[in-house]
Amino acid sequence: MVSSRSLKKSIASEKVDVLFYLVMEKQGKRMLKPLGFDTSISLKLVRAILDDTVIPNFYDTLSKNLLDRGVASGSRVQLRAKFRPSHLMVDPQLTGTKVLCEVRV
């Protein structure tokens, strides 16, 4: 029999798709342009970002990685997590797509 603790631990290491959007403002309206980056991160890291418990260097590293991927310096990028139905077993709030953070590159 599988314990619920080990089940939650294995699900927490499951990957979550992350979507990147370039944030633009024109005439007082905010628009998002999808960037073509495909990446996944662990559910643990997503929860740490949502709970604001990641180390401060995370955002600096993320900004540097976005620069390396060709995003212009000074741009703002929004990250969103796209959850799967299996993530509901860990937390019922983890459904659909949620904004994780915005980073100034």
Rosetta blueprint (number, residue, H / E / L):
1 M L
2 V L
3 S L
4 S H
5 R H
6 S H
7 L H
8 K H
9 K H
10 S H
11 I H
12 A H
13 S L
14 E L
15 K E
16 V E
17 D E
18 V E
19 L E
20 F E
21 Y E
22 L E
23 V E
24 M E
25 E E
26 K E
27 Q L
28 G L
29 K E
30 R E
31 M E
32 L E
33 K E
34 P E
35 L L
36 G L
37 F L
38 D L
39 T E
40 S E
41 I E
42 S E
43 L H
44 K H
45 L H
46 V H
47 R H
48 A H
49 I H
50 L H
51 D L
52 D L
53 T L
54 V L
55 I L
56 P L
57 N H
58 F H
59 Y H
60 D H
61 T H
62 L H
63 S H
64 K H
65 N H
66 L H
67 L H
68 D H
69 R L
70 G L
71 V L
72 A L
73 S L
74 G L
75 S L
76 R E
77 V E
78 Q E
79 L E
80 R E
81 A E
82 K E
83 F L
84 R L
85 P H
86 S H
87 H H
88 L H
89 M H
90 V L
91 D L
92 P L
93 Q L
94 L L
95 T L
96 G L
97 T E
98 K E
99 V E
100 L E
101 C E
102 E E
103 V E
104 R E
105 V L
